[in-house]
Amino acid sequence: MYIPEDKIRDVLTYESLIPVIRQALMDYSAGAVDQPPRSVLRVKDQQGEPSGWFAVMPAIAGEVMGVKTVTFFPGNSSSGLHTHMAIIELLRRSTGEPLAVMDGRLITEMRTAAVSAVAVEALAQPGAKTLGILGSGVQARSHIEALRLVWPAFREAGSIRIWSRNPQKAAVLAEETGAVAVAIEEASACDVVVTVTSATEPVLLGKWLSPQSLVVAVGAVGAQLRELDDEVMTGHLIAESRQGVERESGDAILSRAEVQAELGEVLAGKATLPASGRRVFKSVGMAIEDITAARLVWSLLESN
């Protein structure tokens, strides 16, 4: 059975996705998931110039196993194509029987925002009232939707401030979502700051942050890529995956910041957080998140 994006969009919601992602993160940190590091190949065009990358992400968990193949071609945006595209194959663990093949683009988009929503629920200070978004693309929009679901204060007028290197795109997104387009210093001073940029060098500076802020860093996946400067990285660092961040996050590698805990450990009560001070959550994406979302989509369609 092939499941295209339109059918996925019909059944997949953040209300159903966020709880299963939360459990998947705890399962991962508890050692209940078999997931090797993702394999990444750089892609060159016919002239030998780098044009994108191609990654393979397998995982086994519960009664299923699966693999996502995903591509990232930044030049696609100039021709109206998505920069990220993916396919997910879902199989029965007990027999290896293929259950479904489905488009993975929307799943990747939504599971990324769902992970951030779980992180904000667990890590943001209780009194957090403002959300800063650095970026104005697909992930900026999906994060606004997911975070408003789990944090009611972000539904209030003027609580979300958006900055982008493209001011026009920031203004459009702000108008469409009821947010406010602002300068980067103002967006960075919010209680929760989400970075969803395509930056290769730091855009978020620690001197702009409030002392008790939570930074949710989603962009800049790559050992030489950064969104955050060294001062940001002096905060208490929580990883989606310790192995993934230590292997794939330039923000952590180049600043030599040490991961203090995995999010799944915090959720399970196996790691404690300091009562005060900045917290930084770094997300690089994991196969178990994709397989969990694909399992949910498959089960929802099977039940209809």
C-alpha positions in Angstrom: 0.0 0.0 0.0 1.4 3.4 -1.0 0.2 6.3 1.1 0.6 9.8 -0.6 0.9 13.0 1.3 -2.7 14.1 0.9 -3.9 10.9 2.6 -1.4 11.5 5.4 -2.6 15.1 5.8 -6.2 13.8 6.2 -5.4 11.7 9.3 -2.2 12.9 11.0 -2.8 15.6 13.6 -0.5 17.0 16.3 -3.1 16.0 18.9 -2.4 12.3 18.0 1.2 12.6 17.1 2.7 14.5 20.1 1.8 11.8 22.7 3.3 8.9 20.6 6.5 11.0 19.9 6.8 11.6 23.7 6.6 7.8 24.4 9.1 7.1 21.5 11.7 9.5 23.0 11.4 7.7 26.4 11.7 4.3 24.7 14.8 5.5 22.8 16.5 6.7 26.0 15.5 3.5 27.8 17.3 1.4 25.2 14.1 -0.1 23.7 14.8 1.1 20.2 17.3 -0.4 17.8 18.6 2.5 15.7 22.0 2.9 14.1 23.4 6.3 13.2 22.0 7.6 10.0 24.0 7.1 6.8 24.5 10.3 4.8 25.9 10.6 1.3 26.8 14.0 -0.3 25.3 14.4 -3.7 27.1 16.1 -6.6 25.7 17.3 -9.9 27.0 16.1 -13.2 29.6 18.9 -13.1 30.9 17.6 -9.7 29.5 20.4 -7.6 27.8 19.6 -4.3 24.0 19.9 -4.7 22.4 18.2 -1.7 22.5 15.1 0.5 20.8 11.7 0.7 20.3 10.0 4.0 19.1 6.5 5.1 17.5 6.2 8.5 16.4 2.7 9.8 14.9 1.7 13.2 13.3 -1.2 14.9 10.8 -0.6 17.8 7.8 -2.4 19.1 6.0 -4.5 16.5 7.3 -2.6 13.5 10.5 -1.7 11.8 11.1 0.7 9.0 13.5 2.9 7.1 13.3 6.5 5.8 15.2 7.7 2.9 15.4 11.5 2.9 17.0 14.1 0.6 17.9 17.7 1.1 18.5 19.9 -1.9 18.6 23.6 -0.9 18.5 24.8 -4.5 15.0 23.4 -4.9 13.4 26.4 -3.3 14.3 28.5 -6.4 12.3 26.3 -8.6 9.2 26.0 -6.3 10.1 22.4 -5.0 10.4 21.4 -1.4 14.0 21.3 -0.2 13.3 18.2 1.9 11.7 15.1 0.4 11.4 11.6 1.9 9.9 8.1 1.6 9.2 5.8 4.5 8.9 2.0 4.3 7.1 0.4 7.2 7.4 -3.4 7.9 6.1 -5.9 10.4 8.8 -6.8 12.9 7.8 -10.4 13.4 7.9 -11.4 9.7 9.6 -8.6 7.7 6.3 -8.2 5.8 6.0 -4.8 4.1 3.0 -3.0 5.6 3.1 0.3 3.7 5.3 2.7 1.8 4.4 6.4 2.3 5.5 9.8 1.4 7.7 11.1 4.2 7.9 14.9 3.6 4.9 15.9 5.8 5.8 13.3 8.4 9.3 14.8 8.7 7.8 18.2 9.0 5.3 17.3 11.6 7.4 14.9 13.7 10.1 17.6 14.0 7.6 20.1 15.4 6.1 17.4 17.6 9.5 16.7 19.2 9.9 20.4 19.9 6.5 20.6 21.4 7.4 17.7 23.8 10.6 19.6 24.6 8.8 22.8 25.4 6.3 21.0 27.7 9.1 19.4 29.6 11.8 22.1 29.6 10.2 25.6 29.5 9.9 27.6 32.7 6.2 27.5 33.9 5.8 31.2 33.5 6.9 31.4 29.9 4.7 33.7 27.9 6.5 34.7 24.7 7.8 32.6 21.8 10.5 33.8 19.4 10.9 32.1 16.0 14.0 32.6 14.0 13.1 31.5 10.5 10.1 31.8 8.3 9.9 28.6 6.3 7.9 25.3 6.6 9.3 24.5 10.0 8.5 27.9 11.4 4.9 27.5 10.5 4.6 23.9 11.8 6.3 24.9 15.1 3.8 27.7 15.7 0.9 25.2 15.2 2.4 22.5 17.4 3.6 24.8 20.2 0.3 26.6 20.5 -1.3 23.3 21.1 0.8 22.4 24.1 1.5 25.9 25.5 -1.7 28.0 25.8 0.2 31.3 26.5 1.4 31.2 22.9 -2.2 31.6 21.6 -2.4 35.1 23.1 -2.1 38.1 20.8 1.4 39.3 20.4 3.0 36.4 22.2 4.8 35.1 19.1 7.6 37.2 17.5 9.1 36.1 14.2 12.4 37.1 12.6 13.8 36.1 9.3 16.7 37.1 7.0 13.8 37.6 4.5 11.7 40.4 6.2 8.9 40.0 3.7 8.5 36.3 4.4 8.5 37.0 8.1 5.8 39.6 7.7 3.6 37.3 5.6 4.0 34.4 8.1 3.2 36.8 11.0 0.1 38.0 9.3 -1.1 34.5 8.5 -0.5 33.2 12.0 -1.4 36.2 14.2 2.2 36.7 15.2 4.4 39.8 15.0 7.5 40.3 12.8 10.3 41.9 14.7 14.1 42.4 14.8 16.2 39.5 15.7 17.2 41.0 19.1 13.5 41.1 20.1 12.7 37.6 18.9 15.8 36.3 20.8 14.7 37.9 24.0 11.6 35.8 24.3 11.0 33.2 27.0 11.2 30.4 24.5 13.3 30.8 21.3 13.1 28.3 18.4 15.7 28.4 15.7 14.6 26.9 12.4 16.9 28.6 9.9 19.1 27.3 7.1 22.1 29.2 8.7 25.6 27.7 8.5 27.0 30.2 11.0 25.5 31.5 14.3 22.5 33.7 14.0 21.4 33.5 17.7 23.7 35.2 20.1 23.7 34.5 23.8 23.9 38.2 24.7 20.3 38.6 23.4 18.8 35.8 25.5 17.0 36.2 28.8 18.7 34.3 31.7 15.8 31.8 32.2 15.1 31.2 28.5 14.7 27.9 26.7 16.3 27.6 23.3 15.0 24.9 20.9 17.6 24.5 18.2 16.2 22.6 15.1 18.2 23.8 12.1 21.9 23.4 11.3 22.2 19.7 11.3 25.8 18.9 10.4 29.1 18.7 12.2 30.3 22.0 10.7 27.0 23.9 10.7 25.8 26.3 13.5 22.8 28.4 14.4 24.0 29.2 18.0 27.1 31.0 19.3 29.3 29.7 22.1 27.5 31.8 24.7 24.2 30.2 23.9 25.8 26.8 24.3 26.8 27.5 27.9 23.2 26.7 28.9 22.2 23.3 30.3 22.2 21.2 27.1 19.6 18.5 26.6 19.7 16.3 23.5 17.0 14.4 21.6 19.8 11.8 21.2 23.2 12.1 22.9 24.8 10.1 20.1 23.1 12.1 17.4 24.0 15.5 18.8 27.6 14.5 19.6 28.0 13.2 16.0 25.9 15.6 13.9 25.5 19.0 15.7 28.0 21.6 14.9 26.5 23.7 17.6 27.6 21.2 20.2 30.8 19.9 18.5 32.3 23.3 17.7 31.5 24.9 21.0 32.6 21.8 22.9 29.4 21.8 24.9 28.6 18.6 26.7 25.2 17.0 26.6 23.8 16.9 30.1 20.8 14.6 29.4 18.5 13.2 26.8 15.0 14.5 26.6 13.7 11.0 27.0 15.6 10.7 30.3 14.0 14.0 31.5 10.5 12.8 30.6 11.0 9.5 32.4 12.3 11.3 35.5 15.8 9.8 35.2 17.5 13.1 34.8 17.0 16.3 36.7 17.1 19.9 35.5 18.6 22.9 37.4 15.9 25.0 38.8 17.1 28.1 37.1 19.3 29.2 34.2 19.2 28.9 30.5 18.3 25.5 28.9 19.2 24.5 25.4 17.5 21.6 23.6 19.2 20.4 20.4 17.2 18.3 17.9 18.9 16.6 14.9 16.0 14.2 14.0 15.8 10.4 14.5 14.5 7.5 12.6 12.4 6.3 15.5 10.4 9.5 15.2 9.6 8.9 11.6 8.8 5.2 12.1 6.5 6.1 15.1 4.7 8.7 13.0 4.4 6.2 10.0 3.0 3.6 12.4 0.4 6.0 13.6 -0.6 7.0 10.0 -0.8 3.3 9.0 -3.0 2.4 12.0 -5.3 5.4 11.5 -5.9 4.5 7.9 -6.3 0.8 8.8 -9.0 1.6 11.3 -11.0 3.8 8.9 
